[in-house]
Amino acid sequence: MPMYTYNCSNCGQVFEEAQPIIERKTCICPECEQIADLTVGRPASVIPFQLGMFEHIAHNPIYIGSKKELRENCNRYGCIATGID
């Protein structure tokens, strides 16, 4: 099931919830138990890591086989890795 971000207009709580696609428009707020609305335009909260050749870290493409290697190489070459925490 996909994760969606909701904003409760009653208490201001922003939260994520796994919902079936058909039921994604509204969700019950865990704080005040009122109906919260789907927040549109927020990126997905989970970005799966894919190992392979990374071309934009160093001058030449390098093979990255784990999140740890990606972190280490980004630190070495002064870039920022997203979606690995």
Order of alpha helices (4+ residues) and beta strands (2+ residues): beta-beta-beta-beta-beta-beta-alpha
